[in-house]
Every structure is written in C-alpha cells, then in structure tokens.
Amino acid sequence: MNSHRDILLFAALAIAWGTAFSAIEIGMATLPPILFAALRFDIAASLFVAAVAVLGLEWRPQTRADWTTIAIGGGLLVGGHFAFLFLGQSYVSSAVAAIVLSLTPIVTPPLALALLPLERLRAPAVAGLGFGLAGIVVIAASGGSLDGHAIGVALLLGSSLSFAIGSVLLERTQGTLPVVSLQTWAMVVGAAVLHGLSVAHPGEGFAAATLTPTTAGALAYLGVVSTAGGFLAYFVLLERVGATELSLVSYASPAVAALTGWVVLGESITLATVAGFALIVVGFTCCKLEALWRTLGPAVGYGPRRPGIADDADGIVVGRNVYLPDSSGDAESLAGTGRIASSAD
C-alpha cells in the first residue's frame, strides 16, 4: 500500500466499517435489532439491483452452483451473520462488537480443516486460535454479567462463526455470475431471511419500531455508506493491494469503532477490552504469519515478493478468505474477500 490514493481509500474503508457500529447503536434505540438489520439490507439490495441493471450485468443464476452460492451467501454471510451481530450488539458496546468480530479470520482455519479435505492446520494457526479465544474470554469476563455482557459476546461469536462457516462452504462452489450480481442476490436473500427471523423473534416486528429522523439517518448511513460504499472501496483496494494486506482493515475498523463510540456515544474503553483486542491481534498475526511476511516483508526490504492479484489467480476466493495452494499442494487460507463479500460491519 504505497500510493496516497490507496492509503486514503483504506482509511475511508476503515472509517465506513468502523463507524457502522455506532450507527447500529443509534438505530437500535428505536428499532428492534433484527428488523433494523433487515431494513439495512433492503436499502443496500435496492442499490445493488439498480447497479446490476445500469451496468447490464448478467443476473440470472445459470447453474446449481450459482444457487448454492446464493443460498450460502444469503443464509449465512448475510442472514445468520447479521442477525447474531445486531442481537449481540444490543448487549454490548459498539467497540466490543467490532473487536469480537475481528476474530473471524482466526476461527476460519480450524473450520476449513473440518470441512475441506485438503486443508492443513499449522502450529502457528493453532497458537493463533488460542490467543484469539483467550482475548474473547478476557472481553467476556470483563463485563461480569452472565445475562448481559457475556451473552452479547457469545452472540457476536456466533456471528463470527456464521460468517466463517459460510466462507469455507463457498470454497466448494464455482458460481458463474459476476461478483456484483452474486452480492446482490446474497443481499436480497439475506434481507428476506432477516425479515423472517424478525417476525419469528419475540418482541420484533414493525409494531415495536419507531422511525425517528435520527434512526432514519443511521439506517441510510448503514445501507449507503457502510454497505454500498464499503463494498466498492473494498474491491477497488483488493485489485490494487491484494487480499492479505487489505485484511488488515479488520483490525483498523475496531479502533475506529472504539474512538467513534467514545466520542459520539460516550462509551468507555476498558483496559480489559484493550487487552482482549491485543490478544486477538496476536492471534491473527500467528494465523497469517507466513502470508503477512510474504506481503509486508518487501516493504521493509526483506522477504519474498508480495503476490499481487495476478499471483492469486490460481487460488479460490471465498467470503473474506483466499485459499491458495502452498508448496505441498494443500490449501492455505489467507484473509481477503471474494465472490460474496459481506463485511462484518
């Protein structure tokens, strides 16, 4: 990430995703959490449907793999992921929500090991998983309330797992539709799933909702800036800097979320939360040690050449992970994004 344009775009993406957590907090003051998530994707899906129409992209699923990709994207990467996220954040601060979700790249490798026959789990990844889970325990225990803070952290962990499982399952599919069309389908299906969950969830529904100007503003910000704008910025950067370097946005966003929550919402940032986040960052570094060295080493004059998008061509990109063959022919998971990118924010 050498050019000023890339740095500015990276910062804009971190801000768009990091501030989303404060917008969620504001909106949930008058909207039930799952319904709020559904309305967010109603807006985002409408924008993407318009984009597909204007660009003249193919939108009709042609193969069974297309339908499978759409089902996984809509059901897990959008529906399950954001239902758990919005419910979880109703118990915890925006900073804690952002930090717990940064666990996603750490829990993905063991899930890939269980679901993908060629995946191997190396010793650093095992250590990284341990550090990451330790960070979650520190954050959960700091709340001291089994019916509040800890439950919120557990729901957010479910959000992270839903996204990771969906990402790994997508490795088995080979959809034929363009990225924007697949993303659009995932948002449409995900919005429908969220509306269904909202109807089924006690206390949800339009009768419990009040749309104030502040809530409407938060909803519009999430749909237009955090989702549509974030998607565009992410894929521009993916092409320019590569998947591994871009994955660092998952750790810039929580810092933005914590600062925004402190300034806008008056949320406190505890020492335990900072310590838990530090453990998660250490865990991420362990899991992605080889990939980070391959990417960042040349910037300081060491290590191999950083692979660009052209070098990733033989890999399989799923969710926020890129699976590349290593020297032994096994699949190595690198944080990134792909055919269906659904940010945690």
Secondary structure, DSSP 4 states (H G I P E B T S, - for coil): --SHHHHHHHHHHHHHHHTHHHHHHHHTTTS-HHHHHHHHHHHHHHHHHHHHHHHT---S--SHHHHHHHHHIIIIIIIIHHHHHHHHHTTS-HHHHHHHHTTHHHHHHHHHHHH-TTB---HHHHHHHHHHHHHHHHHHHHH--TTTHHHHHHHHHHHHHHHHHHHHHGGG----S-HHHHHHHHHHHHHHHHHHHHHHSTT-SGGG----HHHHHHHHIIIIIIIIIHHHHHHHHHHHH-HHHHTTHHHHHHHHHHHHHHHHS-----HHHHHHHHHHHHHHHHHTHHHHHHHHGGGGT-SSPPP-TTGGGGSEEETTEEEEE-TTS-EEEEE---SS-----
